Amino acid sequence: MQANEVLGAINPESRERPKQIASWGWLVGFLLIGAGVVTMGFLAQHAPTGTGGAAGNQLANHGKAIPIYLSLIVMDWALLYYCWVGVHHCGGGLATLSGGRWTSWKNFGIDMGLALPFWLLWEGTAYGVHWLLSGATGSGGAKTVDSLLPQSVSEILLWVALSVTAGICEELAFRGFLQRQFHALSGNIVVAVLAQGLAFGLFHSYQGWRNVVVISVLGALYGALAAWRRNVRANIVVHAWGDVWEGWLKFVVWR
């Protein structure tokens, strides 16, 4: 059975070609924003550092953690606002991006019940992809990510705020907006899931190429969940929790 048929069997409406939720120009603008983010990430990693002017990674400096957290929070909300404006121009709103709010305790319970096993799948997948890439040569950027993890109380609080922001904004932007636009463009849910996953990974290119690969795979997982559930409510919960866990809480639990 083809992957598209599997998703279609889970969610019959995913077989239908959906209508676009914003103009095609808004989709192009989103991708151009992504190109700019990728360029900024590349420049930040290879800009001269130190007095000698040698190429280095400007992000591998914990002293810049708080400014980077604040910058990422602003960028995430700005990206969501961009998506909302595009959808609003076509008569939609936040419900268009999210798939709607919880309408009953039953729906809430279902999403919460899905969140835990999906998070475990997410953790296992992330570990597996990192393991597969561990033998690759060259710098993968893990050192950069580690240098930005929170240490002080103020950094921890900002990290939690950043994690919640990422859960809300990135799920609405990538799964709620970009995936649906790709689905309307291609007519194929699998293409849409994979394309937005790749874009999601590239938006995190400042973390190094290995993490781009890992995050692209995880983005595709998020996309499959959104395609199945036809909303991003469980996605938001898992995404926010996963970022809190990976960046701070697991070090508290396992130390």
Salt bridges, closest charged atoms under 4 A:
GLU13 OE1 - ARG230 NH2 3.27
ASP111 OD1 - ARG229 NH2 3.19
ASP111 OD2 - ARG233 NE 2.92
GLU155 OE1 - HIS62 NE2 2.95
GLU170 OE1 - HIS204 NE2 3.80
GLU170 OE1 - HIS239 NE2 3.32
GLU171 OE2 - ARG175 NH2 2.67
GLU171 OE2 - HIS239 ND1 2.61
ASP243 OD2 - HIS239 NE2 3.55
GLU246 OE1 - LYS250 NZ 2.90
